[in-house]
Amino acid sequence: GEERLMEEAPAADPDRTRFLVELEFIQSLANPHYLGWLAAEGYLRDGKFIRYLDYLQYWKEPQYTKFLVYPHCLRFLDLLQSPEVRTILINDRAYAVTLGDQQFYHWLYRRRHTHNPYSAPEQQAQGV
């Protein structure tokens, strides 16, 4: 029964699991509200966590960036390398909200002002 099924089931590949966990985490850095949570919970004061952020720099390599759905997470990873930025996030809880607002307006502006080659010709003429 179940015991035989467990014996036959392939063991999880630890390298794949680590890759997927790190991929999910690095992309979570694209969410400014999550950065605020990290600050509120004390992670941005933790030396081990700061070293982990430094370790994650390998995600900037092309063989890894191709897996990112939210590549702007790398910009936030860069910002978190700065003690000044970490201090601002820790001391000013509204800063993460401001980052989120700026990110939203950036996307809004880009959407309105970026040429979409897949839109219909009449939409292109209208700037949509």
N, C-alpha and C positions, 0 to 999 in steps of 0.2 A: 503494500500500500504506500502510504505517505513516506515511510522511511526509505523505501527503494527509490521513490521519485526524488527525494532529497539527495541520495547518493549519486543518481544519474544526472542531476542538474549540474551544468557546468559552473564552476566557481567564478565569482565575479572577478574581472580583471582589475587589480588594484590601480594600475596605471590609468586605465580608462576611467575608473571612478574618480580618481584624483583630478584628471583632466576636466571631467564634467563638473565637479564641484568648484574647481577654480574658474572655469568658464562662467558658471552661474554667478559666482561671487564677483568676479571682475566686472561683469555687466551690471550688477546691482549698483556699482559705483556711479552709473549713469543717472541714478535717481538722487537728486539733491536732498530730498526728504530723508532718504536712507543715510546720507552723510550726516545730517542733523541727528539722526538716531544714534549713529556711531559716536558722535561727540557727546550726546547726552548720557550714553551708557559707559563712557570712560575709555572707550577703545582708542581714541586719538591721543590718550596719555600713556598708553601701554607700549613699552619698548618692544615687546615681542610682536605686537600687532604692526607697529611701524616697520619693523624688519620684514614682516610678511608682505607689507605693501611694496617694499623695495624689491623683494624676491619676485613679485608679480610683474616687474618690468619686462620680463621675457615675452609678455603678451604683445609687445610692440613689434616683435619680429614678424615678417610677412607670413611665415609658415603657421603662425598662430592668429594673426589679425584676420585672416580669411574666415575664421569661425565666429567672429564677433557680429552680432546683429546690431548692437549699439556701440559703434566704434568710438563715439565721443566719451565713453567711459575711460578711455586712455588719457584724455585731457584731465578728467577729475583725478585719475591716478597720479598724474604729474602734479596737480595742485596739492594733493595730500602728502607729497614728499616735502613740502615746505612747512617748516615749524610755524611760520607766521600764519599761514592759511589754517593750519590745525588749531592754533590759538584763537583765531577769529571764530571758527566754527564752535569751539568750546565755550567761549565767552559771550558770543552773540547768537542766541538761538534763532533770531530772525534772519540771520545771514543765509541759512540753508533755504529758507522760504524765498529770499531775494534771488538766490541762484536758480531756484525752480522757476520763478517768474521770468528771469532773463532767458532761461533755456526755452520756455514756452514762446516768448516773443521772438526769439531767434528763429525757431521753427516756423512760426506764423509768417515772419517776414520772408524767409527762404521759400516757403510754399507759394507765396504771392509773387515773388520776384525771380523765380527759377524757371527756366524754360523746360517744359515737359514735352519731350519728343513724342510721347504717346497720346497727347491730347489731339482732338480733332482740329483741323485747320482753322475753323471759325473761332474755336476757343483760343487758339494761339494768337489770332489777330486781336482778340479782346484782352489778351494778357492773362488768361486763365491757365 
